[in-house]
Amino acid sequence: MLHLETLTGALAAFCTTISYVPQLRKAWSSGETGDISLKMLLLLGSGLALWTAYGALRADVVIMAANGVSLTLLGMIVYLKLRNEHP
């Protein structure tokens, strides 16, 4: 059985990770990314990479997985932004 702290962390990680999906779907389907700040995306990506490293150092699978997936989704948004702004 999962401990309450692990379950809480996993649920929080799921919610924050899945929050990227609506933005990614909108950017993918509309091609509109002009209102998304590239600096914010890069800073957020740096934070996610550091959280992933932190999870690895602590051997915390939830932290590593959630932030690794978030970083991947964010990378897709950055790709779309760069592709749409510099065709």
N, C-alpha and C positions, 0 to 999 in steps of 0.2 A: 504494500500500500504506500502511496506517495505521502510524504510529509506535507503539511499545510503550506510551509514556506516554498517547497518545490512546486506544488500545484499553483500557488499564487504567482510565482515567478513565471511559470510556463504559460499561464493564462494572460498575464501582462505582456509577455513576449509575443504571444500569438496576436493579441490586439494591435500592438504597435507595428508588428511586421506586416500584417494584412492591410494596415492603413495605407500602404504605398500602392496597392492594387488599383483603387479608383483613379488615382492620378495617372498611373501608367496606362490604364485603359483609355482614359480621356485623351492623353497626349498621343497615344498610338492611333486612335480612330480619327481624331480631328486634325492631327498634325500641328496643333497650336501649342507652343511651348514658350512663347514670348514673355508671358507674365511670370515665368518661373525664374528665380534668381540663380544664375550659375554659381555665384560665390556661396550662396546658402547651400546649394547641393554639394559643392566641394568641401565645405566645412563640415556638413553633416556626414559626408562620406569618410572624412578623416576621423570623426568621432566614432562612427560605426566600425571602422577598421581597428581603432584602439580598443573598443569594447570587445571585438572578436579576439584580439590578442590577450586582453585581460581574462576573458573566458578560458582561453587556452592555458594561460599561466595558472589559473585556478582549477583547471580540469573540469570546468562547468559546461556540460553539453548544452544546456538550455541557453546560456548566454552566447556560446559560440554559434549554435545553430540559428538562433533568432537574428543575431547581428550579421551573420554571414549571408542569410537569405535577404535581410534588409539591404545589405550592401549590394547584392546582386540586382535586386529590384531598382535600387537607386542608380546603379550603373546603367541600367536600361533607360531610365529617364534621362540621365546625362547624355547618353548616346543619341536619343531622340532629339534632345534640345540642340546638340551640336549639329546633327544632321539637318534639322529644320532651319537653323540659322545660317548654315554655310553649305548650301546645296551644291 
